[in-house]
């Protein structure tokens, strides 16, 4: 997998992301609620693209997820839900029985010009599918957006991205002879269940899935199928695991890698969330440390090993750590 170096010296966020997108041919969508002009100072080298983007997200203090082939950067709460929202919308379009909904599964490149209005973007999609939107003005502000260019993607994914910045999604309903697209808040509870054919030992697979993904629910039919309930991100990793691949949380010789990164005044919890992805290790954080995890930290390491990196992360916090096999155990400093 290709790697890259990055040096941003007070580079406006949107400018940096635009150059990164063009250089590495990856579509990146920045949520409207994130300041695009904030200057970013960071440096790293020889990093994989996905992990590099996660570092950028952690530095900015936002979440990152993927919808189709587009990288989304936005509030952590939205980023964690968006892939599941997109997948549920695609499932509904397939099964709801509305012919107009099937058009939302069409895959094609998407773009809009500079100073486009999101209300017009959403209206255009609805009109192409023969739908109306009764509450458009109440749900979407009259913003002006920079130009965007996305690869081929399902319309359901496209709508999910466009509406994300308003904490909105949609539901479809019959209205006379037509169909209405009613804009609604992103649900608090999202349930996505997948059934996987699996010929191996179910008990061992269930134990492994629960170990890697404690939030997932797993059931076996006792024969050839496993039903897994969890986010789209979990589903992608479970599918890989059951096919004999390596799920993201698996650790492979973490101590051999060197890390170069800089963080300025970010909450410890946000940094830990990012490090879970970058290190491929689980952080065990006892209950009751919520306030301590809000502590804002800063550090700057260059070509540091795992221990030196973690020393820097926890040095200015009221917490400490211990590496225990494939996990990092966090506790209060004595």
Secondary structure, DSSP 8 states (H G I E B T S, - for coil): --EEEEEEEEEEHHHHHHHHHHHHT-EEEE-TTS-TT-EEEEEEEEEEHHHHHHHHHHHHT-EEEEETTEEEEE-HHHHHHHHHHHHHHHHHHHHS--HHHHGGG-EEEEEE-TTB-HHHHHHHHHHHTTEE-TTHHHHS----B--EEEEEEEHHHHHHHHHHTTTEEEEEEEETTEEEEEEEE--S----EEEEE--S-HHHHHHHHHHH-TT-EEEE-SSSEEEEES-HHHHHHHHHHHTT---TT----GGG--EEEEEEEEEHHHHHHHHHHHH--EEEE-TT-TTGGG-EEEEEEEEE-HHHHHHHHHTTSSEEEEEETTEEEEEE--
